[in-house]
Amino acid sequence: MTARIHHVDHAAADLGDENWNRPWSGPNGASCVEAKKLPGGRIALRQSTDPHGPALVCTTEEMRVFIQWTKDGGADFLIS
């Protein structure tokens, strides 16, 4: 299977300014990840402190696999 995850250089210009959501915000203030559902079921992620910067774009299935992988402990090495 070929990876379809890619990035855009200018999230606001390329994907629009509206409908970005902050599903979670940590104790670090306003610095968090924003997510946006795109046409065709793709998902975009960007840094809230840099809305005009890059965004990572993936399919719904790729996001589902990533979330399951983290639930299964795949990212535990990042916090241990």
C-alpha positions, 0 to 999 in steps of 0.5 A, a space after each residue: 500500500 502506498 502512503 498517502 500522507 502528505 503535507 501542504 506548506 500553507 495550511 490557511 491558504 491551501 485548506 482555508 481558515 475556517 472549521 479547524 477544531 482543537 480536540 484537545 489542549 494541554 496545559 501549555 496554553 494555546 499551543 495545540 494541534 488543530 484538526 480539520 475534516 476535508 472534502 473526500 474524507 481526508 483529515 488535516 492537522 496543523 499547529 495552532 500557533 502557526 495557522 499559516 504554516 504547514 499542515 499534515 494531510 492524511 486519509 481517514 483510514 490512516 488516522 484510524 490506524 494511527 489512533 489505534 496504534 497509539 492506543 495499543 502503546 505504539 507511541 509509549 516510547 515518546 513519554 517513557 
